[in-house]
């Protein structure tokens, strides 16, 4: 049986021996206001980004034109896992700029981005 951790990122082929380990980079917290605020760009390789709304108010997520009535509601002290495009660095895809807005009281959102993403190709 393999020991944890094996060298490199762990994927499905080692299922049952090691946990899946995907290193992340913790971004700077972004102060979200009543104006659409750029949070993070979801990478074209399909790597997920974890967005953590650490405190404050509900943040509404969407494109550059996001509003409190059109955005995805991310409640205070919660998180959401976001992916976009093809789930493989070998295939490529499109990146996506993600914005946030609040209705009144500000909040801080911190993005956690996968730095070594296996994508679908390594899961087969």
KOLGUZA-462842 format. One record per atom (N, C-alpha, C): residue in three letters; atom name; x, y, z. Coordinates in Angstrom, 3 decimals. Layout:
REM residues N
("ALA","CA",(X,Y,Z))
...
REM end
This chain:
REM residues 124
("UNK","N",(0.839,-1.166,0.000))
("UNK","CA",(0.000,0.000,0.000))
("UNK","C",(0.891,1.237,0.000))
("UNK","N",(0.462,2.257,-0.751))
("UNK","CA",(1.222,3.495,-0.831))
("UNK","C",(1.125,4.260,0.490))
("UNK","N",(2.127,5.074,0.733))
("UNK","CA",(2.086,5.918,1.917))
("UNK","C",(1.737,7.332,1.518))
("UNK","N",(1.122,8.026,2.411))
("UNK","CA",(0.748,9.424,2.140))
("UNK","C",(1.846,10.333,2.635))
("UNK","N",(2.256,11.368,1.941))
("UNK","CA",(1.828,11.637,0.572))
("UNK","C",(2.798,11.046,-0.429))
("UNK","N",(2.281,10.566,-1.548))
("UNK","CA",(3.137,10.178,-2.662))
("UNK","C",(3.642,11.452,-3.311))
("UNK","N",(4.612,11.336,-4.177))
("UNK","CA",(5.118,12.527,-4.852))
("UNK","C",(4.059,13.098,-5.774))
("UNK","N",(3.893,14.398,-5.737))
("UNK","CA",(2.977,15.075,-6.655))
("UNK","C",(1.540,15.071,-6.175))
("UNK","N",(0.706,15.591,-7.026))
("UNK","CA",(-0.720,15.677,-6.745))
("UNK","C",(-1.347,14.296,-6.862))
("UNK","N",(-2.282,13.984,-5.981))
("UNK","CA",(-2.920,12.673,-5.965))
("UNK","C",(-4.223,12.700,-6.740))
("UNK","N",(-4.478,11.678,-7.548))
("UNK","CA",(-5.658,11.628,-8.405))
("UNK","C",(-6.428,10.324,-8.205))
("UNK","N",(-7.451,10.120,-9.005))
("UNK","CA",(-8.305,8.943,-8.904))
("UNK","C",(-7.574,7.608,-9.040))
("UNK","N",(-6.501,7.475,-9.872))
("UNK","CA",(-5.852,6.172,-10.012))
("UNK","C",(-5.354,5.577,-8.697))
("UNK","N",(-5.135,6.408,-7.694))
("UNK","CA",(-4.674,5.889,-6.415))
("UNK","C",(-5.818,5.809,-5.405))
("UNK","N",(-7.044,5.814,-5.898))
("UNK","CA",(-8.207,5.787,-5.012))
("UNK","C",(-8.103,4.630,-4.034))
("UNK","N",(-8.392,4.909,-2.812))
("UNK","CA",(-8.348,3.890,-1.777))
("UNK","C",(-7.024,3.788,-1.070))
("UNK","N",(-6.000,4.485,-1.576))
("UNK","CA",(-4.703,4.439,-0.917))
("UNK","C",(-4.323,5.768,-0.309))
("UNK","N",(-4.551,6.848,-0.999))
("UNK","CA",(-4.230,8.184,-0.509))
("UNK","C",(-5.415,9.100,-0.735))
("UNK","N",(-5.538,10.118,0.076))
("UNK","CA",(-6.583,11.102,-0.205))
("UNK","C",(-6.212,11.924,-1.429))
("UNK","N",(-7.188,12.523,-2.062))
("UNK","CA",(-6.910,13.414,-3.186))
("UNK","C",(-6.335,14.705,-2.624))
("UNK","N",(-5.185,15.094,-3.115))
("UNK","CA",(-4.516,16.294,-2.640))
("UNK","C",(-4.316,17.224,-3.817))
("UNK","N",(-4.920,18.389,-3.757))
("UNK","CA",(-4.760,19.386,-4.804))
("UNK","C",(-4.287,20.669,-4.131))
("UNK","N",(-3.019,21.051,-4.346))
("UNK","CA",(-2.515,22.267,-3.713))
("UNK","C",(-3.252,23.498,-4.220))
("UNK","N",(-3.402,24.494,-3.356))
("UNK","CA",(-4.079,25.730,-3.733))
("UNK","C",(-3.232,26.941,-3.379))
("UNK","N",(-3.502,28.033,-4.074))
("UNK","CA",(-2.926,29.323,-3.746))
("UNK","C",(-4.038,30.157,-3.136))
("UNK","N",(-3.759,30.735,-1.977))
("UNK","CA",(-4.756,31.571,-1.317))
("UNK","C",(-4.570,32.997,-1.807))
("UNK","N",(-5.610,33.521,-2.443))
("UNK","CA",(-5.555,34.887,-2.938))
("UNK","C",(-5.783,35.885,-1.824))
("UNK","N",(-5.538,37.128,-2.136))
("UNK","CA",(-5.813,38.193,-1.178))
("UNK","C",(-7.321,38.368,-1.055))
("UNK","N",(-7.770,38.673,0.133))
("UNK","CA",(-9.188,38.936,0.323))
("UNK","C",(-9.593,40.173,-0.464))
("UNK","N",(-10.732,40.088,-1.119))
("UNK","CA",(-11.227,41.197,-1.931))
("UNK","C",(-12.415,41.825,-1.210))
("UNK","N",(-12.331,43.128,-0.977))
("UNK","CA",(-13.443,43.851,-0.351))
("UNK","C",(-14.514,44.104,-1.403))
("UNK","N",(-15.688,43.568,-1.150))
("UNK","CA",(-16.798,43.704,-2.093))
("UNK","C",(-17.712,44.821,-1.605))
("UNK","N",(-18.112,45.684,-2.530))
("UNK","CA",(-18.949,46.830,-2.186))
("UNK","C",(-20.241,46.800,-3.000))
("UNK","N",(-20.939,47.922,-3.022))
("UNK","CA",(-22.196,48.013,-3.753))
("UNK","C",(-21.992,48.242,-5.244))
("UNK","N",(-20.737,48.253,-5.684))
("UNK","CA",(-20.392,48.316,-7.103))
("UNK","C",(-19.778,46.969,-7.484))
("UNK","N",(-20.101,46.447,-8.662))
("UNK","CA",(-19.527,45.161,-9.092))
("UNK","C",(-18.006,45.204,-8.956))
("UNK","N",(-17.472,44.251,-8.206))
("UNK","CA",(-16.055,44.209,-7.869))
("UNK","C",(-15.430,42.936,-8.424))
("UNK","N",(-14.298,43.050,-9.129))
("UNK","CA",(-13.611,41.883,-9.671))
("UNK","C",(-13.067,41.024,-8.530))
("UNK","N",(-13.420,39.727,-8.538))
("UNK","CA",(-12.987,38.814,-7.486))
("UNK","C",(-11.826,37.938,-7.926))
("UNK","N",(-11.993,37.269,-9.065))
("UNK","CA",(-11.001,36.309,-9.537))
("UNK","C",(-11.345,35.933,-10.972))
("UNK","N",(-10.360,35.435,-11.691))
("UNK","CA",(-10.620,34.867,-13.018))
("UNK","C",(-10.516,33.358,-12.909))
("UNK","N",(-11.607,32.677,-13.257))
("UNK","CA",(-11.603,31.212,-13.264))
("UNK","C",(-10.718,30.796,-14.435))
("UNK","N",(-9.684,29.965,-14.211))
("UNK","CA",(-8.732,29.633,-15.277))
("UNK","C",(-9.334,28.821,-16.425))
("UNK","N",(-8.736,28.977,-17.606))
("UNK","CA",(-9.205,28.289,-18.812))
("UNK","C",(-9.010,26.778,-18.741))
("UNK","N",(-8.147,26.290,-17.848))
("UNK","CA",(-7.912,24.843,-17.771))
("UNK","C",(-8.980,24.120,-16.954))
("UNK","N",(-10.003,24.842,-16.502))
("UNK","CA",(-11.087,24.206,-15.778))
("UNK","C",(-10.817,23.984,-14.307))
("UNK","N",(-9.670,24.451,-13.821))
("UNK","CA",(-9.355,24.274,-12.399))
("UNK","C",(-10.374,25.015,-11.541))
("UNK","N",(-10.859,24.369,-10.506))
("UNK","CA",(-11.858,25.015,-9.661))
("UNK","C",(-11.258,26.103,-8.787))
("UNK","N",(-12.103,27.025,-8.395))
("UNK","CA",(-11.730,28.070,-7.444))
("UNK","C",(-12.739,28.012,-6.306))
("UNK","N",(-12.227,27.990,-5.107))
("UNK","CA",(-13.079,28.032,-3.922))
("UNK","C",(-13.174,29.485,-3.495))
("UNK","N",(-14.393,30.016,-3.425))
("UNK","CA",(-14.604,31.382,-2.966))
("UNK","C",(-15.188,31.344,-1.563))
("UNK","N",(-14.511,32.003,-0.627))
("UNK","CA",(-14.939,32.015,0.764))
("UNK","C",(-15.378,33.424,1.139))
("UNK","N",(-16.630,33.544,1.525))
("UNK","CA",(-17.173,34.817,2.016))
("UNK","C",(-16.998,34.791,3.525))
("UNK","N",(-15.894,35.346,3.977))
("UNK","CA",(-15.513,35.212,5.378))
("UNK","C",(-16.385,35.930,6.379))
("UNK","N",(-16.983,37.022,5.991))
("UNK","CA",(-17.774,37.786,6.955))
("UNK","C",(-18.603,38.822,6.227))
("UNK","N",(-19.327,39.598,6.998))
("UNK","CA",(-20.075,40.697,6.409))
("UNK","C",(-21.437,40.282,5.929))
("UNK","N",(-21.704,40.542,4.659))
("UNK","CA",(-23.035,40.353,4.086))
("UNK","C",(-23.023,39.318,2.981))
("UNK","N",(-24.194,38.990,2.482))
("UNK","CA",(-24.310,38.115,1.323))
("UNK","C",(-23.681,38.803,0.119))
("UNK","N",(-22.863,38.053,-0.621))
("UNK","CA",(-22.235,38.561,-1.841))
("UNK","C",(-22.910,37.868,-3.020))
("UNK","N",(-23.267,38.631,-4.028))
("UNK","CA",(-23.910,38.090,-5.222))
("UNK","C",(-22.848,37.972,-6.309))
("UNK","N",(-22.693,36.779,-6.871))
("UNK","CA",(-21.634,36.475,-7.834))
("UNK","C",(-22.172,36.446,-9.254))
("UNK","N",(-21.351,36.887,-10.205))
("UNK","CA",(-21.727,36.831,-11.611))
("UNK","C",(-20.689,37.520,-12.476))
("UNK","N",(-21.095,37.891,-13.674))
("UNK","CA",(-20.212,38.598,-14.603))
("UNK","C",(-20.085,40.059,-14.217))
("UNK","N",(-19.466,40.840,-15.091))
("UNK","CA",(-19.203,42.246,-14.779))
("UNK","C",(-20.474,43.060,-14.562))
("UNK","N",(-21.585,42.613,-15.082))
("UNK","CA",(-22.850,43.320,-14.902))
("UNK","C",(-23.708,42.766,-13.777))
("UNK","N",(-23.113,42.006,-12.861))
("UNK","CA",(-23.874,41.366,-11.791))
("UNK","C",(-24.622,42.401,-10.946))
("UNK","N",(-25.815,42.015,-10.499))
("UNK","CA",(-26.592,42.827,-9.567))
("UNK","C",(-27.047,41.925,-8.433))
("UNK","N",(-27.631,42.532,-7.421))
("UNK","CA",(-28.119,41.736,-6.288))
("UNK","C",(-29.347,40.909,-6.666))
("UNK","N",(-29.969,41.216,-7.800))
("UNK","CA",(-31.122,40.418,-8.227))
("UNK","C",(-30.760,39.367,-9.279))
("UNK","N",(-29.589,39.501,-9.920))
("UNK","CA",(-29.214,38.543,-10.962))
("UNK","C",(-28.094,37.596,-10.543))
("UNK","N",(-27.360,37.924,-9.482))
("UNK","CA",(-26.200,37.128,-9.091))
("UNK","C",(-26.545,35.914,-8.247))
("UNK","N",(-25.581,34.997,-8.153))
("UNK","CA",(-25.682,33.825,-7.285))
("UNK","C",(-25.381,34.287,-5.860))
("UNK","N",(-26.279,34.037,-4.911))
("UNK","CA",(-26.126,34.500,-3.534))
("UNK","C",(-25.160,33.612,-2.754))
("UNK","N",(-24.084,34.216,-2.271))
("UNK","CA",(-23.120,33.540,-1.407))
("UNK","C",(-23.239,34.182,-0.027))
("UNK","N",(-23.910,33.484,0.876))
("UNK","CA",(-24.194,34.019,2.207))
("UNK","C",(-22.910,34.275,2.995))
("UNK","N",(-23.007,35.158,3.979))
("UNK","CA",(-21.873,35.445,4.857))
("UNK","C",(-21.414,34.161,5.540))
("UNK","N",(-20.105,34.015,5.707))
("UNK","CA",(-19.477,32.871,6.382))
("UNK","C",(-19.751,31.543,5.691))
("UNK","N",(-19.872,31.568,4.347))
("UNK","CA",(-20.026,30.337,3.566))
("UNK","C",(-19.026,30.355,2.413))
("UNK","N",(-19.005,29.266,1.661))
("UNK","CA",(-18.091,29.138,0.534))
("UNK","C",(-18.794,28.440,-0.621))
("UNK","N",(-18.250,28.627,-1.819))
("UNK","CA",(-18.765,27.956,-3.008))
("UNK","C",(-17.573,27.563,-3.877))
("UNK","N",(-17.688,26.407,-4.510))
("UNK","CA",(-16.665,25.861,-5.399))
("UNK","C",(-17.104,26.186,-6.820))
("UNK","N",(-16.288,26.910,-7.598))
("UNK","CA",(-16.676,27.356,-8.930))
("UNK","C",(-15.735,26.779,-9.980))
("UNK","N",(-16.299,26.202,-11.042))
("UNK","CA",(-15.512,25.766,-12.197))
("UNK","C",(-16.166,26.354,-13.450))
("UNK","N",(-15.399,26.367,-14.526))
("UNK","CA",(-15.926,26.892,-15.781))
("UNK","C",(-15.088,26.339,-16.916))
("UNK","N",(-15.712,25.988,-18.000))
("UNK","CA",(-14.963,25.514,-19.162))
("UNK","C",(-14.608,24.053,-19.072))
("UNK","N",(-13.769,23.641,-19.995))
("UNK","CA",(-13.342,22.237,-20.080))
("UNK","C",(-12.517,21.865,-18.858))
("UNK","N",(-12.790,20.704,-18.236))
("UNK","CA",(-12.063,20.310,-17.034))
("UNK","C",(-10.739,19.620,-17.335))
("UNK","N",(-9.946,20.181,-18.230))
("UNK","CA",(-8.693,19.535,-18.584))
("UNK","C",(-7.677,20.527,-19.114))
("UNK","N",(-6.468,20.529,-18.536))
("UNK","CA",(-5.427,21.397,-19.062))
("UNK","C",(-5.023,21.014,-20.488))
("UNK","N",(-5.221,19.751,-20.860))
("UNK","CA",(-4.846,19.305,-22.198))
("UNK","C",(-5.826,19.805,-23.256))
("UNK","N",(-7.088,19.969,-22.896))
("UNK","CA",(-8.096,20.401,-23.853))
("UNK","C",(-8.129,21.916,-23.963))
("UNK","N",(-7.955,22.583,-22.853))
("UNK","CA",(-8.067,24.041,-22.835))
("UNK","C",(-9.518,24.445,-22.720))
("UNK","N",(-9.762,25.708,-22.749))
("UNK","CA",(-11.120,26.193,-22.605))
("UNK","C",(-11.121,27.699,-22.529))
("UNK","N",(-12.100,28.236,-21.868))
("UNK","CA",(-12.205,29.672,-21.711))
("UNK","C",(-12.091,30.027,-20.242))
("UNK","N",(-11.477,31.160,-19.979))
("UNK","CA",(-11.447,31.658,-18.613))
("UNK","C",(-12.712,32.483,-18.380))
("UNK","N",(-12.980,32.795,-17.147))
("UNK","CA",(-14.179,33.549,-16.795))
("UNK","C",(-13.859,34.522,-15.677))
("UNK","N",(-14.062,35.807,-15.948))
("UNK","CA",(-13.886,36.821,-14.915))
("UNK","C",(-15.128,36.817,-14.036))
("UNK","N",(-14.935,36.684,-12.732))
("UNK","CA",(-16.043,36.601,-11.795))
("UNK","C",(-16.061,37.850,-10.918))
("UNK","N",(-17.250,38.408,-10.749))
("UNK","CA",(-17.430,39.637,-9.978))
("UNK","C",(-18.383,39.387,-8.827))
("UNK","N",(-18.351,40.281,-7.847))
("UNK","CA",(-19.272,40.213,-6.729))
("UNK","C",(-19.808,41.586,-6.393))
("UNK","N",(-20.970,41.603,-5.770))
("UNK","CA",(-21.604,42.850,-5.351))
("UNK","C",(-22.414,42.561,-4.091))
("UNK","N",(-22.575,43.563,-3.230))
("UNK","CA",(-23.412,43.431,-2.037))
("UNK","C",(-24.513,44.480,-2.091))
("UNK","N",(-25.560,44.275,-1.295))
("UNK","CA",(-26.668,45.230,-1.331))
("UNK","C",(-26.408,46.461,-0.470))
("UNK","N",(-25.688,46.308,0.649))
("UNK","CA",(-25.414,47.485,1.482))
("UNK","C",(-24.086,47.343,2.215))
("UNK","N",(-24.029,46.548,3.266))
("UNK","CA",(-22.817,46.366,4.048))
("UNK","C",(-21.792,45.566,3.254))
("UNK","N",(-20.536,45.991,3.260))
("UNK","CA",(-19.491,45.292,2.516))
("UNK","C",(-19.153,43.932,3.097))
("UNK","N",(-18.397,43.161,2.337))
("UNK","CA",(-17.951,41.843,2.762))
("UNK","C",(-16.608,41.551,2.098))
("UNK","N",(-15.885,40.578,2.606))
("UNK","CA",(-14.594,40.199,2.029))
("UNK","C",(-14.668,38.773,1.518))
("UNK","N",(-14.292,38.585,0.244))
("UNK","CA",(-14.279,37.263,-0.372))
("UNK","C",(-12.827,36.888,-0.667))
("UNK","N",(-12.437,35.676,-0.281))
("UNK","CA",(-11.081,35.191,-0.526))
("UNK","C",(-11.130,34.025,-1.501))
("UNK","N",(-10.397,34.130,-2.639))
("UNK","CA",(-10.343,33.014,-3.589))
("UNK","C",(-9.196,32.049,-3.272))
("UNK","N",(-9.471,30.763,-3.380))
("UNK","CA",(-8.471,29.703,-3.249))
("UNK","C",(-8.417,29.004,-4.607))
("UNK","N",(-7.297,29.132,-5.322))
("UNK","CA",(-7.179,28.619,-6.679))
("UNK","C",(-6.257,27.408,-6.713))
("UNK","N",(-6.690,26.336,-7.381))
("UNK","CA",(-5.858,25.140,-7.516))
("UNK","C",(-4.596,25.479,-8.304))
("UNK","N",(-3.423,25.138,-7.747))
("UNK","CA",(-2.165,25.432,-8.430))
("UNK","C",(-1.641,24.254,-9.233))
("UNK","N",(-2.128,23.081,-8.961))
("UNK","CA",(-1.757,21.893,-9.729))
("UNK","C",(-3.044,21.132,-9.982))
("UNK","N",(-3.621,21.311,-11.159))
("UNK","CA",(-4.938,20.756,-11.452))
("UNK","C",(-4.817,19.622,-12.440))
("UNK","N",(-5.278,18.418,-12.079))
("UNK","CA",(-5.128,17.272,-12.975))
("UNK","C",(-6.041,17.317,-14.190))
("UNK","N",(-7.221,17.893,-14.022))
("UNK","CA",(-8.192,17.875,-15.118))
("UNK","C",(-8.710,16.474,-15.392))
("UNK","N",(-9.631,16.358,-16.333))
("UNK","CA",(-10.263,15.087,-16.621))
("UNK","C",(-9.307,14.067,-17.222))
("UNK","N",(-8.311,14.513,-17.970))
("UNK","CA",(-7.404,13.594,-18.651))
("UNK","C",(-6.679,12.662,-17.698))
("UNK","N",(-6.368,13.134,-16.494))
("UNK","CA",(-5.643,12.315,-15.529))
("UNK","C",(-6.551,11.468,-14.659))
("UNK","N",(-7.847,11.584,-14.858))
("UNK","CA",(-8.770,10.820,-14.035))
("UNK","C",(-9.241,9.553,-14.734))
("UNK","N",(-8.809,9.334,-15.950))
("UNK","CA",(-9.269,8.172,-16.722))
("UNK","C",(-8.451,6.951,-16.424))
REM end
